[in-house]
Amino acid sequence: MTEMKLPYFPFYASDFLSDTEELTNAEAGAYVRLLIHQWKNKSLPKLLTGKLLCYLDEWPNIEQYFPLCDDARRRNPRLEKEREKIISRREKQSEGGKKSASQNKLAPKLLNKLAPKLPPNIAESESESDKESEKNKDSINEALLPFLSLAAKFHDTQAKNWPKQTVFKTSLRAKTDLTGADALEKLHRLDGWSMDEISDLLEWIPEDEFWRVNIRSLGNIRKKSSRNDAKKIENAQASMQRNPKEKSITDLVNEARERQGLDVIKD
């Protein structure tokens, strides 16, 4: 199983301030930097070495936050608990997306109907035997279904924002969804994006004044920008990280419940 990429971790400002009131600014800064090192490397060494030596002066007062574990490595327990929750949540979301998509009876019909119009790596080869073609077709359906579900949901939202957009016309909508699903599948398989990262960004784009205009459909999201040589979707993600969607009351309540070990409230 491919290791899940976790480029960021939850940071609870109120908890951090209350837990570090007795630390100096230098010690609090060192604490945060060591949390980042742990998140990236999954643990800290028993004794600070290498790049971590710069925190030796602050270490006596922050060592308590990184207890020694059975494997002789140091870890902040709260941070590892957050890691486990994120991984568990993403796995559940991924499975839920696959299950939901597999129930979409229309998706396989669309894929079979429009397979010849898909890019070469998606469309079945005409030179293959009928038996092999059917086998490949089933594989194509299974691989694209989760992404087709995401693309269709995104395009439903954008079609309301841009009802006169050509790609959202009834005659072209199926092809628009399939092309978008293909782009999302490559984003996941080739670029290493998790399903959760993709889903979060697709929810954010229609709410952002700039990106809801510049990404109306998903077909060309992996196209590189001439401005900074980054893919369009990567630039959108960078904007989202700078301007995250404001959390709802339910989101805030669920974060508090998770910290207390309680079940979250479902919409």
Helices and strands as residue ranges (DSSP letters): H 13-19, H 25-41, G 50-55, H 59-62, G 63-65, H 77-102, H 106-114, G 115-117, H 130-161, G 166-168, H 170-189, H 195-204, G 205-207, H 211-214, H 232-242, H 249-259
